[in-house]
């Protein structure tokens, strides 16, 4: 927005993202979507630019630029290619989890390589075929065996599955511990017993490879336990609070791209002999889009600023996530309305924007889950 200017460090991150979006992501976005092609070289370039660790301390190779800077970068990148951006987002989420919950040896061992691009990407393995919104019911197990843990189970809808160099895996170390019986493990790609299945054939985000991860007798050293036994649910929920801010920013980027497509088409298009830009029906569509885009972005900035200050932000992150992701679908739909039949043509990004927007209402917590979080926090404030 015109009156909200980023601070110096935030502006530097935004410029990095802007250049990458324009020169690296946008030219190949349509083809990567059609081919369901994981943009490996683009991901490595993003890492070398520092964008894999935007909110990670500089001591480990991160930019230490904060959450507002992260949101600015995600919005910019997602406006070019949301599929590539989700891989970057998950990698940032895993890197932050290691920086926050790991000991010094773990930070030194994994963060420099991850942030330099040596690992291509990281994956966050929480969801399972029978465990999505109710993450505490996950069934994957981790059994202690000497100085190792043995992991068994199946993880579902894993971003960058089969392409990631590191996997952050949540598994149950206590069968009777509920959410307190879950632990978090760092598993390196190539570890025997970790297998990625065939990629899912998805509606949107098709430049992001999504698979199941099958754990079958996967042995990892006890040194790969992130935090203490039983901390896994805390690791997961702490990561998701920040992850929801990222998804909200991503949704804003998708919506901004759809609005830009609609405006470009309206300026040059005509219907019934009249310029589309002069028709009230078109003006109302782009006006609603503009208002909702600004409202959503303000929610993102509020949640990001609270996280930057170390303040509670679960409610604000949930508000940003549900509003922005629902908004992105509406904005993309209105953009298609402006384009008319041309919107069905994949040469315009509007149809890709609509497909990409849909899943943002599901991952990192569905819209229904966000409403539960918001209501719980509001009711808690009254007690």
N, C-alpha and C positions, 0 to 999 in steps of 0.2 A: 504494500500500500504506500501511497505517495508520502504520507506524513510519518511513517515509521522507518527510520533509517538504521541499518545495522551498525553496531560498533566496529571499531577498526579490525579486531581479530575475526569477528563474525563476517565482515565484508570480505576478508581475504579468503575465508572458506567458501563463501558464496561465489566468489570469482573463480576459484578452482573448479567448483561444480558447474558453473555456467560454461566455462570453456570445454569441460569434458562433455557436458550435455550437447553442446553445439557441434563440436568437432568429432566426437567419438561415438556417442550414443544415437543421436538423431539420424545420421546418415544410414545406419544399418538397422534401425528399429523395425521397420516394416518387414524386411527380409528375415530378420531373426525371429519375428513373430510367426511368419508363414512357415519357416523351416523348423520351428521349435528348437532353435540353435542356442546353446549356452554360450554367451559371449566371453570366452575365457581370456582373450587378450585384453578386451576392454576392462574386465575385472582386475587384471594385473596392473593395468595403467591406473585405474582408480586407487588401487593400493599404493602404488608408487607416488601418487599425488598426496598421500596422507589421509585419504578419505575412508580408509577401513578402521581408523581409530580416532574419530573426530573428538570424542569425549574421553579419551584415554590419556593418562599422563605422558608427558614428553619423554620421561625417563625410559619408557618402554617402546618408544617409536611413534606415539600418538601425537595428535595436534593439541590436545588439552584445550579445546576451543569452546566447550560447553554444549548444552542441549539446544539452545536457540540456534547456534551455528549449525548443529546437526540437522535441525528441522529446515533451516534455509537450504542446506545442501540437498536434502532429500526431496524437497518440493521442486527444486530446479532440475534435478536428475530425472525425477518421475515424469516431469512434463515432456521429456524426450523419450524415455523408455522405462516404463514402470516395471517391466519384467527384469531388466538388469538391475534396477534400483532395489528390488526386494532382496536380491542376493547380497548387495552391499549392506542393506539394513540388518539382515540377520547376522552378518559377519560383525558389524559394529556391536550388536547385542551380545554376542558371544564374547567379544573382546572386552566389553565393559564388565561382563560377569566375571571373567578371569581376573581383571584388574581389581574388582570390588571384593570378591569372595576368595580369591586365591592367595596362597602364601607367597613370599618373595621368590622362592625357588620356582614356583609354577609361573609366576609372572615373567621371570627372566627366561624360563625355558620356552614358553609358547608365544608370548606377545610379540617379540621382535620379528619372528618369522611370519606370523599371521599378518601383522600390519605392513610388512614389506611386500606381501604378495607371494611369498614362497609357497603358501598353502592354497592359493587361488580363491578360497572362500572358506567359511565355517558354517556348520549346520547346527540347529537347535532342535533337539529330539525330545519332545514332550508328548505330543498327541499319539494316540494308538488307534487301531481300527475300532475298538469299543470304548475309547476314552478320549473325548474331545473337550467339551466345555467343563466337564467334571474331571479335571486333571488329577484330583486326589485319588481317583479310582483306577489309576494306571496299574497294569499287571506285569510289566517287565520286571525282572528280578536281578539282583546283584548279590551273589553268594560269596562270602569271604573264603578264600582258600590260601592259607599261608600268607605270603606278602602280596597276593593278588586278589582281585575280585573276578568272578565269572559272571558275565552278563548274558541273560537269555530273554527273548521277547521280540516283539515287532513294533516298530514306530511307523506312523503314517503321516503322509503329507509333509515330507521333509524337504524344505527348500535347499537346493544345491546338493541333494543326495547323489552320491556317486562322483561328484565333482569336488566336494569339499576336502580340505586337508585335515581339518579338525571337526569332531562331533562332540557337542555337549549333550550328554545322554542322562535322562532322569530314569532311575530304576529303583525298585523297592528293595531295601535292605532289611526291612522288618515286616513280616506278613500281617501283623496285628497293630501296626503303628499309625494307620490312617495316613494323613498328610505328613505326620512326623516320622513315618517310616520310609520316606523317599530320600534318596541321596543323588548327588550329581557327580558325573564322571566325565573326564576329558578322554576321548578315544581318538587316536590318530588313524587316519586313512591307511589302509593296508593291514590293519591289525587282523589276524586270523579270527574268523567268526563274525566279522561285520561285513554284510553284503547289501548292496543297493539293488533293488528290483528294477524292472523296466520302468522308464519314466511314465508318469500319468499323462493321458491325452486330455489337456485342460481346455476350458472355454477361453480363459484369458491368462495373462502373465506367461505367455508361451515361450518367452526368452529365458524364463526361469525353469530350470530342471527340477521336477518334484517327484520324489520316489517314496517307497517304503524303505525302511532300514531294518533288516533282519539280523538279530543278534542270536547266535547259536554257539554257546560255549565260548564267548568272546572274553579272553583273559586280558585284564588290564592291571598294571601295577597299582598297589595301594597308594602310591604317590600321586596317582591321577585322580584321586578323590578330591573334589572341589569343595572346600569347607569341611565340616565334620559330618559324620554319619547322621542322617536325619535332617540335614540342612537343604536337601534338594528342592523341597517345595518352596522354601524361602528364596532360594536362588531363582527358581522359575518365576515366582510371582513378582519378585523384585525386578527381574528382567522384563516381564510383560508390561509392568507399569510404564517403563520407559519405551518399550516397544510400541505401545499404543500411541504414544506421541508421534513416533516415527510413521506409523500407518496413517495417522490423521494428516501428517504433512505430505505423505505420498498421495493420499486421496486429493489433497488440495492441488498437487502438481498435475494429477490426471485431469481434474476438473478444469484447471487453467488451460491445459492443452486443448481440451474440448471447446472451451469458450473462444480461444484464439482461432480455432478452425472455423467456428461459426461466424465470428466477426470477419475473417478473411473472405469467407464465401459470401456473406451478406454484402460486403463492399462491392463485389464484382458481379453478383448474381442478379437476375431479373425474373419476375413472374408477372404474367398478364401485362407486360409492357412497362412495369414499374420496378425500379431498383428495390431489391429486398431490404436494403438498409433504410428505405423511406416508408416501409410498411409497418403499421403500428403493431401487428401481430409479431413481427420479427423483433422489433424494439422491446416489446414486453418480455420476450423470451431472454434476450441478452441482458436486460435490466435485472430480471430475477436472478439470473446466473451471477451477475456482478455483485449483487447484494449478498447473496449466500456465500460466495467465495470470500468476501471480506469478513463476514461473520465467522466463518469457519477458521480462517487464518488467525483471527484474534483469539479464538479458543486455543489454538495450537500454541501461540506465543505465550499465553498465560500459563498453560501447563508446563511448557518448556522452561519458562522463567522460574517457576516454583521449584522445578527439579534442580535447576542451576543453583538455587539458593539453599538446597538441601531441605526444603520445606515439604510437608505432606502434599501429595499431588494425585492420589488415586482417583478422587472424584473428578478433578479437572482433566486428567488424562482420559478418563472414561467419557466425559462430556465431549471432549474434542474428537475422540475416536468415533463415537456414534453419530455425532452431527456431521462431521466431515465425510465419513464414508457413505452415509445415506445421501448427503448433498452431492457427492461426486456422481453417483448414479443418476440423480435428477438432472444435474447440469449436462452430463453426457447425453442423456435422453433428449433434452431440449436442443442441444447442438444438432443432433440428428434431425430434429423437426425443422430446424432452420435450413439444413442442407436438402431436405426432401429426399427424393430418390437417389440423389448423388451421395447421400450419407451411407448407402449400402455398399458403396464402392470402397474397396480396401486401399485405394490410392489416397483417400482422405483418412486422417488419423481418427476421425470421430468414432467410427465403428470399433476400432481397437480400444479407444478410450472407454467406451461403454462396456466392452468385455472385460477389460482390466479392472474397472471400478467395482464390478460385482463381488469379487472375492474379498475385497477390503472390508466388507461387512461381515466376513466370517473369520478370517485369521486374526491372531492375537486377541481372541475373544469376540464372540458374535455380538451383534447389536443388542440382542436380548440380554446377554451377560453384562454388557455395559450398563444397561438400564437397571439391572439388579444392583450393580456396584454403586451407581448414582443414588438410587433409592436408599440403599443401606447407609451410605454416608450421610444423606440428608436426615434420615431418622435418627442416626447416632448423634447428630448435632443437637437434636431436641431433647435427648435424655440427660 
